[in-house]
Amino acid sequence: GGVIMPAFINAHTHIYSALARGLSIAGYNPTNFYEVLDGMWWKIDRSLTLEDTRRSAYTTIIDCIKTGCTTIFDHHASFCQIEGSLFAIAEAARALGIRACLCYEVSERDGEKKCDESIEENKSFIDHCERENDPMLKAMFGGHALFTIGDKTFEKCVKANGGRTGFHIHVCEGMNDVWDSRQNRGGISPIERLLQHNLLGPDTMLGHCIHVNTAEMDIIRETNTMVVNNPESNMGNAIGICPVLQLYKRGILLGMGTDAYTNDMLESLKV
């Protein structure tokens, strides 16, 4: 059957969340998930410098250690300054003695230039991890939700990765993903898009998977792909509940994540 990852693994988080505590944005009153993303999370991304990323990484990792978390899988975004951001997080992880598996959130939301830079950051960090072969530091290839990633970008990601790592990506977190795939991407589901581009498999981590149907669950199972549930994030963004029991009964590997809402895995388990 499915396996729940233990609480010492802080799967699917964002380093920059450490800077967002108590944040209040004037005029920010979102009415749907896209407005939550564009009005808050993406606004933070667009403001983070390399030094902001480094300081946030230290703060977040210290908090993780305090709560017994010894490994992080971080899905990072800082579209103000992309180059070197994963290396800044890795520096903090190494200095504080924590295990880290890092990737950058590829997205077309800020244009082709930023998108290509984020692909290159993933590639550079994967190259670095291969050279160093440090058991405490690994890489995945990151991607934002599918409604901000076109087929051309997926092709670039696959080429840059060269089959070296799995992918860490938001999938069916909001209905935006489902509507976009059905209406604008050939009438297929987000999971089918990932399958077409050979992004699924035992090394890939799918965050959320809230709005997936039974056929998509079967694809996830047959490809031995992992799903990470982020209950506190789902509640905060008011986007729904992951069908954990249905996924578990199909024998799909399950993990518990936070997606930036907390650094305390036990807190997520209480949700």
C-alpha positions in Angstrom: 0.0 0.0 0.0 0.9 3.7 0.0 3.5 5.0 2.4 3.3 8.2 4.4 6.8 9.9 4.6 7.9 10.5 8.2 7.6 14.0 9.7 11.3 14.7 9.7 11.1 15.4 6.0 9.8 18.9 5.2 8.6 18.1 1.7 7.4 20.9 -0.6 8.2 24.2 1.0 9.4 27.6 -0.1 12.4 29.1 1.6 11.1 32.7 1.1 8.2 32.0 3.5 10.4 33.1 6.4 10.2 36.7 5.2 6.4 36.7 4.8 5.3 36.2 8.4 2.7 38.8 9.4 2.8 40.3 5.9 0.1 42.8 5.1 -0.3 44.1 1.5 -2.3 47.3 1.0 -5.2 46.8 -1.3 -4.8 43.0 -1.4 -8.2 41.3 -1.2 -8.1 38.2 -3.3 -11.3 36.5 -4.4 -9.8 33.4 -6.2 -6.6 31.3 -6.3 -5.0 33.2 -9.2 -5.4 36.5 -7.3 -3.8 34.8 -4.2 -0.8 33.9 -6.3 -0.4 37.1 -8.3 -1.2 39.4 -5.4 0.9 37.8 -2.7 3.2 34.9 -3.5 4.4 36.1 -6.9 4.7 39.7 -5.6 7.2 38.3 -3.0 9.0 36.3 -5.6 9.5 39.4 -7.8 11.1 41.3 -4.8 13.6 38.7 -3.5 17.2 39.5 -4.1 20.0 36.9 -3.7 20.8 38.2 -0.2 17.1 38.0 0.7 17.1 34.4 -0.4 20.3 33.6 1.6 19.0 35.2 4.8 15.6 33.6 4.4 17.2 30.2 3.9 19.2 30.5 7.2 16.0 31.6 9.1 13.9 28.8 7.6 16.5 26.0 8.1 17.1 27.0 11.8 13.4 26.8 12.4 13.3 23.4 10.7 16.0 22.1 12.9 14.3 23.4 16.1 11.2 21.3 15.2 13.2 18.2 14.4 13.2 18.4 10.6 16.5 17.2 9.2 15.8 17.2 5.5 14.1 19.7 3.2 12.8 19.4 -0.3 12.7 23.0 -1.4 10.8 24.3 -4.4 12.3 27.8 -4.7 11.2 31.0 -6.6 12.9 34.4 -6.6 12.2 36.0 -9.9 13.9 39.3 -8.9 17.3 37.5 -8.9 17.3 33.9 -10.2 21.0 33.1 -10.9 22.8 31.7 -7.9 19.6 31.4 -5.7 19.8 27.6 -5.3 23.5 27.9 -4.5 22.7 30.4 -1.8 20.2 28.0 -0.2 22.7 25.2 -0.5 25.3 27.4 1.3 22.9 27.8 4.3 22.0 24.1 4.3 25.6 23.1 4.3 26.6 25.6 7.0 23.8 24.4 9.3 24.3 20.7 8.6 20.9 19.8 7.2 20.1 17.6 4.2 18.6 19.4 1.2 17.1 18.5 -2.2 16.7 21.8 -4.1 15.1 22.9 -7.3 13.9 26.2 -9.0 10.3 26.9 -9.9 10.3 27.2 -13.7 7.4 29.4 -14.9 6.4 31.6 -17.9 4.6 34.1 -15.7 7.3 36.8 -15.9 8.2 36.2 -19.5 10.5 34.0 -21.6 13.8 35.6 -20.4 13.1 34.8 -16.7 11.7 31.4 -17.7 14.9 30.5 -19.5 17.0 31.8 -16.5 15.1 29.5 -14.2 15.7 26.5 -16.4 19.4 27.4 -16.5 19.5 27.7 -12.7 18.0 24.2 -12.4 20.6 22.8 -14.9 23.5 24.6 -13.2 22.6 23.3 -9.8 22.1 19.7 -11.1 25.5 19.9 -12.7 27.0 21.1 -9.4 25.4 18.3 -7.4 26.7 15.7 -9.9 30.2 17.1 -9.7 30.3 17.4 -5.9 28.4 14.1 -5.2 27.6 15.3 -1.7 25.3 12.9 0.1 23.8 15.9 2.0 22.9 17.9 -1.1 20.8 16.7 -4.1 18.8 18.3 -6.9 15.5 18.0 -8.7 14.1 19.9 -11.6 11.4 22.3 -10.5 8.3 23.6 -12.2 5.4 25.8 -11.2 1.8 24.9 -11.9 1.1 23.7 -15.4 -1.1 26.7 -16.2 2.1 28.8 -16.2 4.2 26.3 -18.3 3.7 25.7 -22.0 4.7 22.7 -24.0 7.8 24.5 -25.4 9.0 25.2 -21.9 8.5 21.6 -20.9 10.6 20.5 -23.8 13.3 22.9 -22.7 13.2 21.5 -19.2 13.4 17.9 -20.4 16.4 18.7 -22.6 18.2 20.6 -19.9 17.6 17.9 -17.3 18.8 15.1 -19.7 17.0 12.4 -17.6 19.3 13.0 -14.6 16.7 13.9 -11.9 13.0 13.7 -11.2 10.7 16.7 -11.3 9.2 18.7 -8.4 6.1 20.4 -9.6 2.7 21.8 -8.5 -0.1 19.8 -10.0 -3.9 20.4 -9.9 -3.5 22.7 -6.9 -6.3 24.9 -8.1 -8.9 24.5 -10.9 -6.8 26.9 -12.9 -4.6 23.9 -13.9 -7.6 21.8 -15.0 -9.3 24.6 -16.9 -6.1 25.6 -18.7 -5.2 22.1 -19.8 -8.7 21.3 -21.0 -9.2 24.6 -22.8 -5.8 25.7 -24.0 -3.5 22.6 -24.1 -5.3 20.2 -26.4 -8.2 19.2 -24.2 -6.2 16.9 -22.0 -5.7 16.8 -18.2 -2.6 18.2 -16.4 -1.5 14.6 -15.5 -1.8 13.6 -19.1 0.4 16.6 -20.1 3.1 15.4 -17.7 2.8 11.9 -19.1 3.2 13.1 -22.7 6.4 15.0 -21.8 7.8 12.0 -19.8 7.9 13.9 -16.5 6.2 11.2 -14.4 8.1 8.4 -12.7 9.5 7.2 -9.3 11.9 10.2 -9.0 9.2 12.8 -9.5 7.3 14.6 -6.8 3.8 16.1 -7.5 2.7 18.7 -5.0 -1.0 19.0 -4.1 -3.0 16.8 -6.6 -6.3 18.2 -5.2 -8.3 18.2 -8.4 -7.4 14.8 -9.9 -9.9 12.2 -11.1 -9.7 8.4 -10.8 -8.2 8.0 -14.2 -5.4 10.4 -13.4 -4.8 8.6 -10.1 -4.3 5.4 -12.0 -1.7 7.1 -14.2 0.1 8.4 -11.1 0.1 4.8 -9.7 1.2 3.1 -12.9 4.2 5.5 -13.3 5.1 5.1 -9.6 5.0 8.8 -9.1 4.9 10.3 -5.7 2.3 12.8 -4.4 2.9 15.3 -1.5 -0.1 16.6 0.4 0.1 20.1 1.8 -3.0 20.5 4.0 -2.3 23.8 5.8 -1.4 25.5 2.5 -4.6 24.1 0.9 -6.7 25.6 3.7 -4.9 28.9 3.6 -5.4 29.3 -0.1 -9.0 27.9 0.1 -8.4 25.5 -2.9 -9.8 22.2 -1.6 -8.6 18.9 -0.1 -6.3 16.3 -1.5 -8.0 12.9 -1.9 -5.4 11.2 0.3 -7.4 8.1 1.1 -8.1 7.4 -2.5 -4.5 7.8 -3.4 -3.4 5.7 -0.5 -5.8 2.8 -1.4 -4.3 2.8 -4.9 -0.8 2.2 -3.4 0.6 5.6 -4.4 3.5 6.9 -2.4 2.4 9.8 -0.3 4.3 12.6 1.5 3.4 15.3 3.9 4.5 18.9 3.0 4.0 22.4 4.1 4.3 24.6 0.9 5.5 27.6 2.9 2.9 27.8 5.6 5.0 26.4 8.4 8.4 24.8 9.1 6.8 22.5 11.7 5.8 19.1 10.2 3.9 18.2 13.4 1.8 21.3 12.9 0.8 20.1 9.4 -0.1 16.7 10.8 -2.6 18.4 13.1 -4.5 20.0 10.3 
